Amino acid sequence: MSLATLTLNDGVVLPAIGFGTYRLKGGEGADTIARAIITGYRLLDSAFNYENEGTVGAAIRRAGVPRDEVLVASKLPGRHHAYDAALATVEELLFRTGLDHLDLYLIHWPNPRQGLFVEAWQALIEARRRGLVRSIGVCNFLPAHLDRLVEATGVTPAVNQIELHPYFPQDAQRAADRARGIVTQAWSPLGRASTVLHDPVLETIARRLGRSIPQVILRWHVQLGVQPLPKASSPERQADNLDLSGFELTDDDMAAIAGLARPDGRIKDQDPARYEEF
């Protein structure tokens, strides 16, 4: 069975799984990302705050895969939400990567204390109009933030990227995204290699299927209609994370994983509040 793709509300089609590039920098990072492309990943997720947008551009050139076969995503930092600053950040990103356009560009965090995320969204709409980006979206936005964007501009984000893993499944936010026609992406889909990778429920499912626990978790995301963005440095793990099409979780499996949700399931060092400083 092949994995279903995800069609955004603007018609752009995303693969079922992407590749996270957080902390992958420099020559070694470019080699790691290039290996991921060669392995078969077709969406690369970066950000201004990762300080590796140039690395991603270099990786695409090293991989030798045609540019139109690879989707590139990045994110606008909270400190650049002013309209002119946001547009300049997009333009600088293209200079830095050596690309002529970006496929997906997101507001990294609403930065509510500053209160300029609507202005930033207007800048992203203009960037799309100019052909600098194909699709635009957000990260870590709550339903009220999403509605403010739509009320102010009439344009709904194509994507909302949020923390999402079995211990923090974000049922309400996923439902809110879905109701608005927004695709949910998952950052840290494996829980930053936390105790979730040793959970006995997931271990039992993985053993029965003859799969790894990361594969079970990523397959769970796919069956929820969420696009996971795992990061892996080793070629073996990159291939393992991408190999999700030869099995399927049962309804009982999905229910068992749903039961793993925890009130304290959020990754503590990745609380979205930290983005306010950016």
C-alpha positions, 0 to 999 in steps of 0.5 A: 500500500502506498501512503496517501498524499495531503492536498492543501487548501490552495491545491499544493500536494504534500507527501505523507511524511517530511524531514525535520532539519532542526540542528542540522547545520554546516557541511555535515548537516548538508550531507545528512539532509542530502542523504535524506533526499536521496533516501526519498524524502521530498519535504524539508522543514527548516526555519530562520531560527534553526540557522540552517536555511543555507544548509538546506539549499546546499543539500538540495544541490548536493543530492542532485535531485531536480528542484521541482521534486523537492518541497522546501519549507521554512518559518518566519521568526517572531521578531520579524513580524512587522510587514516590511521586515517579514517580506525582507526575511523571505527575500533574504531566505531565497538569497541564502538558499540559492532558490528562486522560490519557497514551497511552504512558508510559516509564521513560527509562532503568533508572538501574542505579546507583540501582537503583529501576527496579522501584519506578518500574515499580510506580508506572507500573502504578498510574498505568495502573490509575488511568487516568492512562496507557493503556500503559506501557513503557521506554527503553534497557532491556537483556534483564536489566532487562526480565526483572527487571520481569516477575519482580517484577510480572508485567507486561511492558512494551508498548514498549522505545524504543532507539537504532536506525539502519542503523549500529546495528541492535540485532539482539540487542535487537530479538530480545529485545524480540520474544521478550517480546512487546515492540514496539521503538521507535527514537530517532534513527532517522536517526542524528542526521543523521550520515554515514548520510544520505550512505551510498553503499549507501543512496544507491544504493537511494534512487536506484533507488526514486526516494526520499530516503535518509531515506525508505529508512531509515524504510521499513527500520525499518517493515519490521523491525517497529520504530516509528521516531520521526523529528524534522523541523522543515520541513513538507517534511521532515515530509511526506517522512518520513511518505510511506512507503507507496508503495514497499517494500524488497526482500530484497536491499535489507534485506540490504544495509542489514543489512551497514551495521552498525558496531561503533562505530555508536552516536551518541557524544553519546547514549550511554545512560549519560548518563541516569544523571545524570537 
